[in-house]
Amino acid sequence: MNELDLVLARVNLNTTITKVKLSCDEIRKKNPQRSDLTNSMDKTIEELIFSICVYDTLEKEYRIARQINHDYSRRIFELENKVKELERQNVLLLQGI
């Protein structure tokens, strides 16, 4: 997953909410008696808004986990280099004996 995927997912959710809202408003205007449709669409809008809230939380957790992973990877790289340097120093010490 990359940044573009995250942005695209958010845009798609927001676009879908806007489409449903516009459709619902149009139905209310042209067919006010169709509360069966508009009530269902209102429920869908609420569910989509909830999905965005969950998405926000997951996106934040993903970014935090990615940063932690990066930090650990960098630390591992540093420690591997330190081990190599210590091994090199040990070889030099042993050769001097």
C-alpha positions as CSV (number, residue, x, y, z in Angstrom):
1,M,0.0,0.0,0.0
2,N,1.3,3.4,-0.9
3,E,0.3,7.0,-0.2
4,L,-1.7,7.2,-3.4
5,D,-3.8,4.2,-2.4
6,L,-4.6,5.9,0.9
7,V,-5.6,9.1,-0.7
8,L,-7.7,7.4,-3.4
9,A,-9.5,5.3,-0.8
10,R,-10.4,8.4,1.2
11,V,-11.5,10.3,-1.9
12,N,-13.7,7.3,-3.0
13,L,-15.4,7.2,0.4
14,N,-16.1,10.9,0.4
15,T,-17.3,10.9,-3.2
16,T,-19.7,8.0,-2.4
17,I,-21.1,9.9,0.5
18,T,-21.6,13.0,-1.6
19,K,-23.3,11.0,-4.4
20,V,-25.7,9.3,-1.9
21,K,-26.5,12.7,-0.2
22,L,-27.2,14.3,-3.6
23,S,-29.4,11.4,-4.7
24,C,-31.2,11.4,-1.4
25,D,-31.8,15.2,-1.6
26,E,-33.1,14.8,-5.2
27,I,-35.5,12.1,-4.2
28,R,-36.8,14.2,-1.3
29,K,-37.4,17.1,-3.6
30,K,-39.0,15.1,-6.5
31,N,-40.7,12.3,-4.5
32,P,-41.1,13.4,-0.9
33,Q,-43.4,10.4,-0.2
34,R,-40.5,8.0,-0.9
35,S,-39.3,8.0,2.7
36,D,-38.6,4.3,2.4
37,L,-35.8,5.2,0.0
38,T,-34.6,8.3,1.7
39,N,-34.5,6.6,5.2
40,S,-32.5,3.8,3.7
41,M,-30.1,6.2,2.0
42,D,-29.7,8.2,5.3
43,K,-28.8,5.0,7.0
44,T,-26.2,4.3,4.3
45,I,-24.8,7.8,4.7
46,E,-24.4,7.1,8.5
47,E,-22.7,3.8,7.7
48,L,-20.3,5.4,5.3
49,I,-19.4,8.2,7.8
50,F,-18.7,5.5,10.3
51,S,-16.5,3.8,7.7
52,I,-14.5,7.0,7.3
53,C,-14.0,7.2,11.1
54,V,-12.8,3.7,11.2
55,Y,-10.6,4.3,8.1
56,D,-9.1,7.4,9.8
57,T,-8.1,5.3,12.8
58,L,-6.7,2.5,10.7
59,E,-4.7,4.9,8.6
60,K,-3.2,6.5,11.7
61,E,-2.3,3.1,13.1
62,Y,-0.8,2.1,9.8
63,R,1.3,5.2,9.6
64,I,2.5,4.7,13.2
65,A,3.3,1.0,12.6
66,R,5.2,1.9,9.4
67,Q,7.3,4.5,11.3
68,I,8.0,2.0,14.0
69,N,9.0,-0.6,11.5
70,H,11.3,2.0,9.8
71,D,12.9,2.9,13.1
72,Y,13.5,-0.8,13.9
73,S,14.9,-1.5,10.5
74,R,17.3,1.4,10.8
75,R,18.4,0.2,14.3
76,I,18.9,-3.3,13.1
77,F,21.1,-2.0,10.2
78,E,23.1,0.0,12.7
79,L,23.6,-3.0,15.0
80,E,24.5,-5.3,12.2
81,N,27.2,-2.8,11.2
82,K,28.4,-2.6,14.8
83,V,28.6,-6.4,15.0
84,K,30.6,-6.5,11.7
85,E,33.0,-3.9,13.1
86,L,33.4,-5.8,16.4
87,E,34.0,-9.0,14.4
88,R,36.7,-7.2,12.4
89,Q,38.3,-5.9,15.5
90,N,38.3,-9.4,17.1
91,V,40.0,-10.9,14.0
92,L,42.6,-8.2,14.1
93,L,43.2,-8.8,17.9
94,L,43.4,-12.6,17.3
95,Q,45.9,-12.1,14.5
96,G,48.0,-10.0,16.8
97,I,48.3,-12.8,19.3
